[in-house]
């Protein structure tokens, strides 16, 4: 057990997906990603690392269960490293952020993130659509079409000691709301956003606050990912367990170090 403080996440009954951007005491930036699930299709996944391309992605543990869900929404690159920093999201929009990050020069992290995701939070809005044979056309810059939850899309981009986080969600009246946050990375600190507010309602309520605080004491991705994994058990009863997986990508001397924890491998 480590002393990294993910209590804001641990207190949530059900967090959905979570993104953490932070910095170790020595100044190494990292991104954390957490997966929880209530349904069998959501739980039939794991996180795997593509070392050649420096990408952490979701993968299938039970193809039959996944077929009952929506592969277009459940399978995606979650964390990716480039020469221009690390990107992370809970869906296909990771590809948009990565493309914008390596293409744009002279823009801030929040400008790159905003331009990649249609600039809702930072200026005029533009959609980007992807076709899926099961779901049809999906706007991957909007919230997910998984009624009744309409899962928010959460994203982040880190470059050096600067980062930005972005949330787009459905409003109560059926509209669309988006907001971006500029983050200055500070040693021993991190910021956290999740897709859901933390309860176990039906439908689930979207995350609607500023990024939450995280305290970091560890220097290794292994210790941080253990803290992150410990924090996502969730549930209202002792027997509940919504964990699916967690991953941490950390940059040391410009090179990524990755640690992953999968429930299907750990057993609990």
Secondary structure in CASP SS format (residue, H / E / C, confidence):
PFRMAT SS
TARGET T0000
AUTHOR 0000-0000-0000
METHOD secondary structure of the structure
MODEL  1
X C 1.00
X C 1.00
X C 1.00
X C 1.00
X E 1.00
X C 1.00
X H 1.00
X H 1.00
X H 1.00
X H 1.00
X C 1.00
X C 1.00
X C 1.00
X C 1.00
X C 1.00
X C 1.00
X E 1.00
X E 1.00
X E 1.00
X E 1.00
X E 1.00
X E 1.00
X E 1.00
X C 1.00
X C 1.00
X C 1.00
X C 1.00
X C 1.00
X E 1.00
X E 1.00
X E 1.00
X E 1.00
X E 1.00
X E 1.00
X E 1.00
X E 1.00
X C 1.00
X C 1.00
X C 1.00
X H 1.00
X H 1.00
X H 1.00
X H 1.00
X C 1.00
X E 1.00
X E 1.00
X E 1.00
X E 1.00
X E 1.00
X E 1.00
X C 1.00
X C 1.00
X C 1.00
X C 1.00
X E 1.00
X E 1.00
X E 1.00
X E 1.00
X E 1.00
X E 1.00
X C 1.00
X C 1.00
X H 1.00
X H 1.00
X H 1.00
X H 1.00
X H 1.00
X C 1.00
X C 1.00
X C 1.00
X H 1.00
X H 1.00
X H 1.00
X H 1.00
X C 1.00
X C 1.00
X E 1.00
X E 1.00
X E 1.00
X E 1.00
X E 1.00
X E 1.00
X C 1.00
X C 1.00
X E 1.00
X E 1.00
X E 1.00
X E 1.00
X E 1.00
X C 1.00
X C 1.00
X C 1.00
X H 1.00
X H 1.00
X H 1.00
X H 1.00
X H 1.00
X H 1.00
X H 1.00
X H 1.00
X H 1.00
X H 1.00
X H 1.00
X C 1.00
X C 1.00
X C 1.00
X C 1.00
X C 1.00
X H 1.00
X H 1.00
X H 1.00
X H 1.00
X H 1.00
X H 1.00
X H 1.00
X H 1.00
X C 1.00
X C 1.00
X C 1.00
X C 1.00
X C 1.00
X C 1.00
X C 1.00
X C 1.00
X C 1.00
X C 1.00
X C 1.00
X C 1.00
X E 1.00
X E 1.00
X E 1.00
X E 1.00
X C 1.00
X C 1.00
X C 1.00
X E 1.00
X E 1.00
X E 1.00
X E 1.00
X C 1.00
X C 1.00
X C 1.00
X C 1.00
X C 1.00
X C 1.00
X C 1.00
X C 1.00
X C 1.00
X C 1.00
X C 1.00
X C 1.00
X C 1.00
X E 1.00
X E 1.00
X E 1.00
X E 1.00
X E 1.00
X E 1.00
X E 1.00
X C 1.00
X C 1.00
X E 1.00
X E 1.00
X E 1.00
X E 1.00
X E 1.00
X E 1.00
X E 1.00
X E 1.00
X E 1.00
X C 1.00
X C 1.00
X C 1.00
X C 1.00
X C 1.00
X E 1.00
X E 1.00
X E 1.00
X E 1.00
X E 1.00
X E 1.00
X E 1.00
X E 1.00
X E 1.00
X C 1.00
X C 1.00
X C 1.00
X C 1.00
X E 1.00
X E 1.00
X E 1.00
X E 1.00
X E 1.00
X E 1.00
X C 1.00
X E 1.00
X C 1.00
X C 1.00
X C 1.00
X C 1.00
X C 1.00
X C 1.00
X C 1.00
X C 1.00
X C 1.00
X E 1.00
X C 1.00
X C 1.00
X C 1.00
X C 1.00
X C 1.00
X E 1.00
X E 1.00
X E 1.00
X E 1.00
X C 1.00
X C 1.00
X C 1.00
X C 1.00
X C 1.00
X H 1.00
X H 1.00
X H 1.00
X H 1.00
X H 1.00
X H 1.00
X H 1.00
X H 1.00
X H 1.00
X H 1.00
X H 1.00
X C 1.00
X C 1.00
X C 1.00
X C 1.00
X C 1.00
X C 1.00
X C 1.00
X C 1.00
X C 1.00
X C 1.00
X C 1.00
X E 1.00
X E 1.00
X E 1.00
X E 1.00
X E 1.00
X E 1.00
X E 1.00
X E 1.00
X E 1.00
X E 1.00
X C 1.00
X C 1.00
X E 1.00
X E 1.00
X E 1.00
X E 1.00
X E 1.00
X E 1.00
X E 1.00
X E 1.00
X H 1.00
X H 1.00
X H 1.00
X H 1.00
X C 1.00
X C 1.00
END
